[in-house]
Amino acid sequence: MMNLSTVIAYGCRYCTPPIKQLLNYTTLLHLPHHHHLHLQRRSPASIFYSSFNNLKLPNFSLLLTGNSLFFRMERFWSGNGVNKNKQMVEHLQHYGVISSKKVAEVMETVDRAFFVPDGTPPYVDSPMAIGYNATISAPHMHATCLQLLEENLQPGMHALDVGSGTGYLTACFAIMVGRQGRAVGVEHIPELVASSIENIKKCAAAPLLKEGSLSVHTGDGRQGWPECAPYDAIHVGAAAPEIPQPLLDQLKPGGRMVIPVGNIFQDLKVVDKNLDGSISIRSETSVRYVPLTSRDAQLRGY
């Protein structure tokens, strides 16, 4: 049986299956016995491909985009029976993704339907394209990040959402930190910034946008948003080869950042800045995100 962290990784913002865990699973369970004698002489990529060739999966290349035999496994439920935001949250609670009452409340308050393209089923547990080579994360990935950051999203705190996309998670942050706090979204595609502001105006976070405690800006998220720093919570929605120093600098002592890190093999990192300014980092799960890169590179398709 696959563990929960493996399944969670399937639905991330720009996600393909967590290759390292799939590699371990397939090499241990599906390689012919004589192959084990040669594992140390072969690259991870060759083991990975030969493992799935032995499984005789249809169109292996589709696995890396989620459109495969594993596609149903990447969702905690099929979208057919989930037609209301509250039901979506209840499903996430049922499957153990949400254990926090506060996270459940904020996800019920901010209706996902306002943040997906028209005609798209809003409550399906899958990332969805939003244009400009970007997507909105799957609901369970949003829930995972909110839970990881919950203690740093208390009323009055400051939160930064890098790669804010349609504005969903930024709106959730704003609800959690409240009027006395500050939630900032940074997105380098101007059209997404404009549309995200319109999305937020339709949802429960609209008064916070009007009052100024919630804002969305066009900018290079790798540089953070110094004007409202330091931040108690930082979320990054694309994978960096290494953690950007400006984001570490803008993280408050006692603060936490959640960021995918890596190139081919990526991990969702939980970065804590201790009160003495030192940094502690741990890996939460394997993920697959697009690169944290420039606007031009994103529009070219990386």
C-alpha positions in Angstrom: 0.0 0.0 0.0 1.3 3.5 -0.9 1.7 5.8 2.1 -0.1 9.1 2.3 2.9 11.3 1.6 3.3 9.5 -1.7 -0.3 10.1 -2.8 -0.2 13.7 -1.7 2.7 14.5 -4.0 0.7 13.4 -7.1 -1.6 16.4 -7.0 0.8 19.3 -6.5 0.7 22.5 -8.5 2.8 21.3 -11.4 3.0 17.7 -10.6 4.2 14.4 -11.9 4.5 11.4 -9.7 7.2 11.4 -7.0 9.9 9.6 -9.0 12.2 8.6 -6.2 9.4 6.8 -4.3 8.1 5.2 -7.5 11.7 4.1 -8.2 12.0 2.5 -4.9 8.6 0.8 -5.2 9.2 -0.6 -8.7 12.8 -1.7 -8.2 12.0 -3.6 -5.1 8.8 -5.2 -6.2 8.9 -5.5 -9.9 12.4 -6.1 -11.2 13.3 -9.7 -12.0 15.6 -11.2 -9.3 18.7 -11.2 -11.5 18.5 -7.5 -11.9 19.1 -6.9 -8.3 22.7 -8.1 -8.8 23.3 -5.1 -11.1 21.6 -2.2 -9.4 24.8 -0.5 -8.3 26.1 -0.4 -11.9 23.0 1.2 -13.3 21.8 4.8 -13.2 18.5 5.6 -11.4 17.0 6.6 -14.7 17.8 3.3 -16.4 16.5 1.3 -13.4 13.4 3.5 -13.4 12.6 3.0 -17.1 13.4 -0.7 -17.2 11.3 -1.3 -14.1 8.2 0.1 -15.9 9.1 -1.6 -19.1 9.0 -4.9 -17.1 5.5 -3.9 -15.9 4.5 -3.4 -19.5 2.5 -0.3 -18.7 0.7 1.4 -21.7 2.5 4.5 -22.8 5.0 4.9 -20.0 5.7 8.5 -21.1 2.2 9.5 -19.9 3.2 8.6 -16.3 5.3 11.7 -16.0 2.3 13.9 -16.8 -0.1 12.1 -14.6 -2.2 10.9 -17.6 -1.6 7.2 -17.0 -2.5 4.2 -15.0 -1.5 6.2 -11.9 -3.9 9.0 -12.7 -6.7 7.8 -10.6 -4.3 7.2 -7.7 -3.3 10.8 -7.7 -6.7 11.9 -6.5 -8.2 11.1 -3.1 -11.6 11.0 -4.8 -13.1 11.3 -8.3 -14.8 14.6 -8.8 -18.1 13.2 -9.8 -19.6 13.1 -6.3 -18.1 16.4 -5.1 -20.1 19.3 -6.2 -19.9 21.6 -3.3 -16.9 23.3 -1.6 -17.9 22.0 1.8 -18.1 18.4 0.5 -14.6 18.8 -0.9 -13.3 19.8 2.5 -15.1 16.9 4.2 -13.5 14.5 1.7 -10.1 15.9 2.6 -10.9 15.4 6.3 -12.1 11.9 5.7 -8.9 10.9 4.0 -6.8 12.4 6.7 -5.3 15.3 4.6 -7.0 17.9 6.9 -6.8 17.3 10.6 -6.9 21.0 11.6 -10.2 22.6 12.4 -8.8 26.0 11.4 -7.6 24.8 7.9 -11.0 23.1 7.3 -12.8 26.3 8.2 -10.7 28.5 5.9 -11.0 26.1 3.0 -14.8 26.1 3.5 -14.8 29.9 3.7 -12.8 30.5 0.5 -14.8 28.8 -2.3 -12.4 27.2 -4.8 -15.0 27.7 -7.6 -14.0 31.4 -7.8 -10.4 30.5 -8.6 -10.6 28.0 -11.4 -11.3 28.8 -15.1 -14.9 29.0 -16.2 -16.2 25.6 -17.2 -13.7 23.7 -15.1 -15.0 21.4 -12.3 -13.7 23.3 -9.3 -13.7 20.5 -6.7 -11.9 17.7 -8.5 -8.7 16.8 -6.6 -6.3 17.6 -9.4 -4.2 20.5 -10.6 -5.8 22.5 -13.4 -4.3 24.7 -16.1 -4.9 28.4 -15.7 -3.0 29.6 -18.8 0.6 30.9 -19.3 2.1 27.5 -18.5 0.7 27.6 -15.0 -1.8 25.7 -13.0 -3.8 25.9 -9.7 -2.7 23.2 -7.3 -4.9 20.3 -6.3 -7.1 20.9 -3.2 -5.2 18.4 -1.1 -1.9 20.1 -1.9 -3.3 23.4 -0.8 -4.6 21.7 2.4 -1.1 20.2 3.0 0.6 23.5 2.7 -1.9 25.3 4.9 -1.5 22.7 7.6 2.3 23.0 7.4 2.1 26.8 7.8 -0.9 27.0 10.2 1.1 28.0 13.3 2.6 30.8 11.3 -0.7 32.1 10.0 -2.1 33.3 13.2 -4.1 36.6 13.5 -1.8 39.6 13.0 1.0 37.7 11.3 2.5 38.4 7.8 2.4 35.8 5.0 3.9 35.7 1.5 2.6 33.6 -1.4 5.3 33.3 -4.2 3.7 32.3 -7.5 0.3 33.2 -6.4 -1.5 32.3 -9.6 -5.2 32.6 -9.4 -5.0 33.9 -5.8 -6.6 31.0 -3.9 -3.9 30.3 -1.4 -3.2 34.1 -0.9 -6.9 34.5 0.0 -6.7 31.6 2.4 -3.7 33.2 4.1 -5.5 36.5 4.4 -8.5 34.9 6.1 -6.2 33.2 8.6 -4.0 36.3 9.5 -7.0 38.6 9.5 -7.4 42.4 9.4 -4.4 43.0 11.7 -2.1 40.8 9.6 -0.8 41.0 6.1 -1.1 38.6 3.2 0.9 39.3 0.0 0.8 37.4 -3.3 3.6 37.8 -5.9 3.1 36.6 -9.4 5.3 37.4 -12.4 2.5 37.1 -15.0 0.6 40.4 -15.0 -2.5 38.9 -16.5 -2.7 36.4 -13.7 -2.2 39.2 -11.1 -5.2 41.1 -12.7 -7.4 38.0 -12.8 -6.5 36.9 -9.3 -7.6 40.3 -7.9 -10.9 39.8 -9.6 -11.2 36.3 -8.2 -10.5 37.6 -4.7 -13.2 40.3 -5.1 -15.8 37.5 -5.5 -14.8 35.5 -2.3 -14.9 36.0 1.4 -11.5 37.7 1.4 -12.8 40.6 -0.6 -13.1 43.0 2.4 -9.4 42.3 3.3 -8.4 43.2 -0.3 -10.3 46.5 -0.1 -8.9 47.4 3.3 -5.3 46.7 2.2 -4.4 43.8 4.5 -4.4 41.5 1.4 -2.5 42.5 -1.8 -1.3 40.9 -5.0 1.7 42.3 -6.9 3.5 41.7 -10.2 7.1 40.8 -9.5 9.9 38.2 -9.5 8.9 36.0 -6.6 12.5 34.8 -6.3 13.2 38.2 -4.8 10.2 38.0 -2.4 8.4 41.2 -1.5 10.6 43.3 0.8 8.1 46.0 1.5 6.0 43.8 3.8 8.9 41.7 5.3 9.7 40.0 7.5 7.2 37.2 7.0 6.0 34.6 9.5 5.0 32.3 6.7 6.2 32.0 3.1 4.8 29.6 0.5 6.5 29.0 -2.9 4.5 27.4 -5.7 7.4 26.4 -8.0 10.6 24.4 -7.6 13.9 26.2 -6.9 17.3 24.5 -7.6 18.2 25.9 -4.2 16.3 28.1 -1.7 16.6 31.7 -2.8 18.5 33.8 -0.3 16.1 36.8 -0.5 13.3 34.6 0.8 15.5 33.3 3.6 16.4 36.9 4.4 12.7 37.9 4.5 11.7 35.1 6.7 11.1 36.2 10.3 12.9 34.5 13.2 10.4 31.9 14.3 8.9 31.9 10.8 8.4 29.0 8.4 8.7 28.6 4.6 7.3 25.7 2.5 9.1 25.4 -0.8 9.7 22.6 -3.4 13.5 22.2 -4.0 15.3 20.3 -6.7 15.5 19.7 -10.5 14.5 16.2 -11.7 14.2 14.9 -8.1 12.4 17.4 -5.9 11.2 17.5 -2.3 8.8 19.8 -0.5 11.0 21.4 2.0 9.9 22.8 5.4 12.3 25.6 6.3 12.2 27.0 9.8 14.2 30.1 10.9 15.0 29.7 14.5 14.9 32.6 17.0 18.7 32.9 16.9 18.5 33.3 13.1 19.8 29.8 12.3 18.0 27.7 9.7 16.5 24.2 10.0 15.3 22.3 7.0 13.4 19.0 6.6 11.8 17.2 3.7 8.0 16.7 3.9 7.4 14.6 0.7 8.6 14.1 -2.9 7.0 16.3 -5.4 7.3 17.4 -9.0 6.8 21.2 -9.8 7.8 23.4 -12.7 10.9 25.5 -12.1 10.9 28.7 -10.2 12.2 30.8 -13.1 11.8 34.0 -15.0 8.6 35.2 -16.7 10.1 34.9 -20.1 11.3 31.3 -19.5 7.9 30.3 -18.2 6.1 31.8 -21.2 8.6 29.9 -23.5 7.7 26.7 -21.7 10.9 26.5 -19.7 
